[in-house]
Amino acid sequence: MLKCVAIDDEPLALLQIKNYVAQVPGIELVAACSSAAEATRVLADNDVDVIFVDINMPDQDGLSFVQSLPVKPIVVFTTAYDQYAIDGFKAGAMDYLLKPFDLNDFKRAVEKVSHQVELLHKAANETDGDLFVKADYKIIKLSLQSIRYIEAMSEYLKIYTDEHKRALTVLMSMKKIEERLSGCNFMRIHRSYIVNLHKIAEVSRNSVLLQGDDNQTPLPIGDLYKDAFMAYVNSRFLVK
């Protein structure tokens, strides 16, 4: 089931999308938001596949709103002005609905979104030493051995790797990534951190240091995870 959010400052436009969603199987309306600010709060609290967002809104236009999102759901712009189409696609929109659009137009957009989500799920489920993540409108293939550690940031994750200078920000829960990496030499050491066990250089009482960390920034070991982590360390401890 696709989950969507509609964002438009016109009540009738929101009502139209609400009615269309009710008539199209396989999609659910999480919220109808009258402003970008309201939508920001909704997206922070919900996993959403697609947003239908108007370009012309008083508090913040749809283009700048989409560009401000750290991790973007699939975007379908809705507007009465066709001159914004090129800008919309440059912002990474999958589709562009020109008002007034009818039910068939909406269905076609949903079909495009559904197909894209299926491709993303299929890629994400490939687990032969690689991991696929969606970041910045792209599907990025990561070698598991290149992942250094993963940090939870609210509803997002930051994935630090040897291959990328900056962390990749992805929309995924800590629980989901932990399940995906189960049995792959990764361990959760804190409510906010999962580390690649092969990258550990030093272990102290309450933290670990990773190999190749020029800044020597230790990662904390949480009380809830300390016993399991130390059991792993002790199982590999060299004794005389």
C-alpha positions in Angstrom: 0.0 0.0 0.0 1.4 3.4 -1.1 1.3 6.1 1.6 0.9 9.6 0.4 0.7 13.2 1.6 -1.2 16.0 -0.2 0.1 19.5 0.2 -1.9 22.5 -1.2 -3.1 25.8 0.2 -6.4 25.4 -1.6 -9.0 23.4 0.4 -10.8 22.3 -2.8 -7.6 20.9 -4.3 -6.9 18.9 -1.1 -10.5 17.6 -1.2 -10.1 16.5 -4.8 -6.9 14.5 -4.1 -8.7 13.0 -1.0 -11.6 11.9 -3.3 -9.2 10.5 -5.9 -7.3 8.5 -3.4 -10.5 7.0 -2.1 -11.2 5.8 -5.7 -7.8 4.3 -6.5 -6.8 1.0 -4.9 -3.3 0.6 -3.4 -2.8 4.1 -2.1 -3.6 5.6 1.3 -3.7 9.3 2.3 -1.7 9.9 5.4 -2.5 13.6 5.7 -3.8 16.6 3.7 -1.6 19.6 4.5 -2.4 23.2 3.8 1.2 24.5 4.1 4.8 23.3 3.7 5.3 23.9 7.5 2.5 21.5 8.3 3.8 18.9 5.8 7.3 19.1 7.3 5.9 18.0 10.7 3.8 15.2 9.1 6.8 13.9 7.1 8.9 13.9 10.3 6.5 11.5 12.0 5.5 9.2 9.1 7.0 7.0 6.5 5.6 8.3 3.2 6.2 7.0 -0.3 4.9 10.0 -2.3 3.9 13.6 -1.9 1.5 15.4 -4.1 2.6 19.0 -3.7 1.4 22.3 -5.2 4.1 24.6 -6.5 2.5 27.9 -5.7 1.9 28.2 -1.9 2.1 31.4 0.2 4.4 30.3 3.1 6.9 28.3 1.0 6.6 27.3 -2.7 6.6 23.6 -3.5 9.9 23.7 -5.4 11.9 25.1 -2.4 10.0 22.9 0.0 11.0 19.7 -1.9 14.6 20.9 -2.2 14.8 21.5 1.5 13.9 18.0 2.5 17.0 16.0 3.7 15.5 12.8 2.3 12.8 13.1 -0.3 9.8 10.8 -1.0 8.8 10.4 -4.6 7.4 13.8 -5.7 4.4 14.6 -7.9 3.9 18.3 -8.4 0.4 19.7 -8.9 0.0 23.2 -10.3 -2.2 25.3 -12.6 0.9 26.8 -14.4 2.6 24.6 -17.0 5.7 26.9 -17.2 6.9 25.3 -13.9 7.1 21.8 -15.5 10.8 22.0 -16.4 11.7 23.4 -12.9 9.6 20.6 -11.4 11.5 17.9 -13.2 14.8 19.5 -12.4 13.9 19.3 -8.7 13.5 15.5 -9.2 9.8 15.1 -9.6 8.6 11.9 -11.0 5.4 13.4 -12.5 3.6 16.7 -13.0 -0.1 17.1 -12.8 -1.5 20.2 -14.5 -4.7 21.5 -12.8 -7.4 20.8 -13.4 -6.5 17.1 -13.7 -9.0 14.3 -13.7 -9.1 10.8 -12.1 -7.4 9.1 -15.0 -4.5 11.6 -14.8 -4.2 10.8 -11.1 -4.3 7.1 -11.7 -1.5 7.3 -14.2 0.6 9.2 -11.8 -0.1 6.6 -9.0 0.9 3.8 -11.4 4.2 5.5 -12.1 4.9 5.9 -8.5 3.9 2.3 -7.7 6.3 1.0 -10.3 9.1 3.1 -9.0 8.5 1.9 -5.4 8.5 -1.7 -6.6 11.9 -1.2 -8.2 13.3 0.4 -5.1 12.0 -2.5 -2.9 13.4 -5.1 -5.3 16.8 -3.3 -5.3 16.8 -3.0 -1.5 16.2 -6.7 -1.1 19.4 -7.7 -2.9 21.6 -9.1 -0.2 24.7 -10.7 -1.6 27.4 -8.5 0.1 25.8 -5.3 -1.2 23.1 -3.0 0.0 21.0 -0.6 -2.1 19.8 2.6 -0.6 17.8 5.6 -1.9 19.5 8.9 -1.4 19.1 12.2 -3.4 16.7 10.6 -5.9 19.2 7.9 -6.8 19.6 4.2 -5.9 23.1 3.8 -4.6 24.8 0.5 -4.3 27.0 0.1 -1.2 29.4 -2.7 -0.5 28.7 -3.9 3.0 32.4 -4.0 3.8 32.8 -0.3 2.9 30.2 0.7 5.6 32.0 2.1 8.7 29.0 2.9 10.9 25.4 4.0 10.8 24.0 6.8 12.9 20.3 7.3 13.7 19.0 10.9 13.2 15.3 11.1 14.1 13.5 9.2 11.3 16.6 9.3 9.1 19.8 7.4 9.0 23.3 8.6 8.2 25.5 5.9 6.6 29.3 6.5 6.8 31.3 4.6 4.3 34.9 4.4 3.0 33.6 5.2 -0.5 31.9 8.5 0.1 33.4 11.7 1.5 30.0 12.6 3.1 27.5 10.5 4.9 24.6 9.3 2.9 21.2 10.3 4.4 18.5 7.8 3.9 14.9 7.5 5.1 14.9 4.2 7.0 14.4 3.1 10.6 17.2 1.9 12.8 15.3 -1.4 13.4 14.9 -2.0 9.7 18.6 -1.5 8.8 19.6 -3.6 11.9 17.4 -6.5 10.6 18.9 -6.1 7.1 22.4 -6.3 8.4 21.8 -9.2 10.7 24.5 -11.8 10.3 26.7 -9.5 8.3 29.4 -8.5 10.9 27.5 -5.5 12.1 26.4 -4.8 15.7 24.3 -2.2 17.4 26.3 -0.7 20.2 24.0 2.2 21.1 20.4 3.3 20.4 21.9 5.6 17.8 24.8 3.6 16.4 25.5 0.4 14.4 29.2 -0.4 13.7 31.0 -2.6 11.2 32.8 -5.0 13.6 35.6 -5.3 11.1 36.3 -1.6 11.3 36.9 -1.4 15.0 40.4 -0.3 16.0 40.1 0.1 19.8 37.6 -0.7 22.5 37.5 1.2 25.8 35.1 1.0 28.7 32.3 3.1 27.2 33.3 3.6 23.5 34.8 2.2 20.4 37.2 3.8 18.0 37.2 2.9 14.3 40.1 2.3 11.9 41.2 5.2 9.8 39.4 7.8 12.0 41.6 10.9 11.5 39.6 12.9 14.0 39.8 10.2 16.6 36.0 10.5 17.4 34.9 7.6 19.7 31.4 6.1 19.3 29.6 5.5 22.6 28.5 2.1 23.8 25.0 2.2 25.3 24.2 0.4 28.6 21.5 -1.7 26.9 24.0 -3.0 24.3 27.2 -3.3 26.4 26.7 -6.9 27.5 26.2 -8.2 24.0 29.0 -6.2 22.6 31.5 -7.2 25.3 30.5 -10.8 24.8 31.5 -10.4 21.2 34.8 -8.8 22.1 35.6 -11.5 24.8 34.8 -14.3 22.3 37.7 -13.0 20.2 40.0 -12.0 23.1 43.5 -13.4 22.8 44.6 -15.2 26.0 47.9 -16.6 26.9 
